[in-house]
Amino acid sequence: MDSAKPPVLSRQRLFLALLPDDGVRRQLAAHAEQWRWPAGCVRYAPQDWHATLHFIGAVASEKVRAIATAAALPFQPFDLVFDQPRLWPRGLAVLCASELPAALTSLHQALGQALGALDLALDKRPYVPHVTLARHADAAIPPPACKPVLWPVRGFALVVSTGLKAPRYRVLRQYL
């Protein structure tokens, strides 16, 4: 067995996401520095920051092409404002958007319909766009005031979780 070759995975853990550009990453980094992080907290690296549109989960590798094709939908650019630092259950520190632009709502719904047509199970909870900043952050203290992070969204991506610490994610296809 050649140990230099990566293993061929029969299942891939996928999601559709908004990916920040460098300017948005700088804003998110400035925001993250305003938190007080406890010992043992696992902060996400800037290259791992994203806002999930739909978590797809583990799918057979042979379905990836159909998912990538189904997600190729018309896209209308929009601006998203992240302005709500929050601590969520299970120790997640997140930055949320207080308002959903109509174009984001339309994109989320259209992608959901496209994925549903492939018989993929979708999250039934209300969509809450957010960026996860850290895990194991139960004792983190968010900043008392939050300068909004303005995210000009010009596309989205189909992403696979690598199962590695770095890089945590790999883009399979971009939709601009």
C-alpha positions in Angstrom: 0.0 0.0 0.0 1.4 3.4 -1.0 1.2 5.6 2.1 1.8 8.8 0.1 -1.6 8.6 -1.6 -4.6 9.9 0.3 -7.3 7.3 1.1 -10.2 7.2 -1.3 -13.3 7.9 0.9 -16.5 6.1 0.1 -18.5 8.9 1.9 -17.8 12.6 2.1 -19.2 15.1 4.7 -20.5 18.0 2.7 -22.0 21.4 3.2 -22.9 24.5 1.1 -21.4 27.7 2.5 -20.6 31.3 2.1 -16.8 31.8 2.2 -15.3 35.1 3.4 -12.8 37.0 1.3 -9.6 38.4 2.9 -11.3 41.7 3.9 -14.1 39.9 5.7 -11.6 37.6 7.4 -9.7 40.6 8.7 -13.0 42.0 10.2 -13.8 38.6 11.7 -10.3 38.4 13.2 -10.7 41.9 14.7 -14.0 40.8 16.2 -12.7 37.6 17.6 -9.9 39.4 19.3 -12.5 41.3 21.4 -13.7 38.1 23.1 -12.2 36.8 26.3 -11.4 33.2 25.5 -11.1 30.6 28.4 -8.4 28.1 28.7 -9.3 24.9 26.7 -11.3 26.8 24.2 -10.7 25.7 20.6 -10.7 28.7 18.3 -11.3 28.2 14.6 -8.5 29.3 12.2 -9.4 32.2 9.9 -9.2 29.9 6.8 -11.9 27.7 8.4 -14.4 30.6 8.9 -17.6 30.3 6.9 -21.4 30.7 7.1 -23.2 27.4 6.3 -26.1 27.6 3.9 -27.0 23.9 4.2 -25.3 21.1 6.0 -25.6 18.0 3.8 -23.8 15.5 5.9 -22.1 12.3 4.9 -23.0 11.2 1.4 -21.7 8.5 -0.9 -18.8 9.9 -3.0 -20.7 9.0 -6.2 -23.5 11.5 -5.3 -21.1 14.5 -5.1 -21.3 15.3 -8.8 -25.1 15.3 -8.7 -25.1 17.6 -5.6 -22.6 19.9 -7.2 -24.7 20.2 -10.3 -28.0 20.7 -8.4 -26.4 23.6 -6.4 -25.5 25.5 -9.6 -28.4 27.9 -9.3 -28.7 31.6 -10.3 -27.1 33.8 -7.7 -27.9 37.4 -6.8 -25.1 39.1 -4.8 -26.1 40.7 -1.5 -24.5 42.1 1.7 -24.8 40.3 5.0 -24.1 42.0 8.3 -22.9 39.9 11.3 -23.5 41.9 14.4 -24.7 39.6 17.2 -22.0 37.8 19.2 -23.5 34.8 21.0 -22.7 31.7 23.1 -24.7 28.8 21.9 -25.3 25.4 23.6 -22.5 22.9 23.6 -19.9 25.5 24.0 -20.1 27.3 20.6 -19.0 30.9 20.3 -20.7 32.4 17.2 -21.2 35.7 15.4 -24.8 35.9 14.0 -26.5 38.1 11.6 -29.5 39.9 13.1 -31.2 40.3 9.7 -31.5 38.0 6.7 -31.4 39.8 3.3 -34.1 38.7 0.9 -31.5 37.4 -1.5 -30.0 35.1 1.2 -33.5 33.8 2.1 -34.2 33.1 -1.6 -30.8 31.3 -2.1 -31.3 29.2 1.1 -34.8 28.1 0.0 -33.8 27.4 -3.6 -30.8 25.3 -2.5 -33.0 23.5 0.0 -35.4 22.6 -2.8 -32.5 21.4 -5.1 -31.1 19.3 -2.3 -34.5 17.9 -1.3 -35.1 16.8 -5.0 -32.0 14.6 -4.5 -33.7 13.0 -1.4 -31.1 14.6 0.9 -32.3 15.1 4.5 -32.2 18.8 5.5 -32.1 20.6 8.8 -35.7 21.5 9.8 -34.6 24.2 12.2 -35.0 27.9 11.2 -32.0 29.1 9.2 -29.7 31.3 11.4 -26.6 32.5 9.4 -23.6 32.5 11.7 -19.8 32.1 11.8 -18.5 29.7 14.4 -15.5 31.3 16.1 -14.7 28.7 18.7 -15.8 25.4 20.3 -15.5 24.4 24.0 -16.1 28.1 24.7 -18.8 27.8 27.5 -16.9 30.3 29.6 -16.0 32.7 26.8 -17.1 36.4 27.3 -18.4 38.1 24.1 -17.5 41.8 23.6 -20.0 44.2 25.3 -20.3 46.1 22.0 -19.9 44.7 18.5 -18.7 46.6 15.5 -20.7 45.0 12.6 -18.9 42.8 10.2 -20.0 43.7 6.7 -19.8 40.7 4.3 -20.4 41.4 0.6 -21.5 38.0 -0.6 -20.6 37.4 -4.2 -20.9 33.6 -4.3 -21.0 30.4 -2.3 -19.3 27.0 -2.4 -19.7 23.2 -2.0 -17.3 22.2 0.7 -16.1 18.9 2.1 -14.8 18.3 5.7 -11.4 16.8 5.4 -11.3 15.2 8.9 -8.0 16.9 9.5 -7.0 19.7 11.9 -5.6 21.7 8.9 -7.0 22.2 6.5 -10.3 21.5 8.1 -12.3 22.1 4.9 -11.7 21.9 1.1 -13.7 23.7 -1.5 -15.0 21.3 -4.2 -16.8 23.8 -6.3 -17.4 27.6 -6.2 -20.6 29.2 -7.5 -20.2 32.9 -8.4 
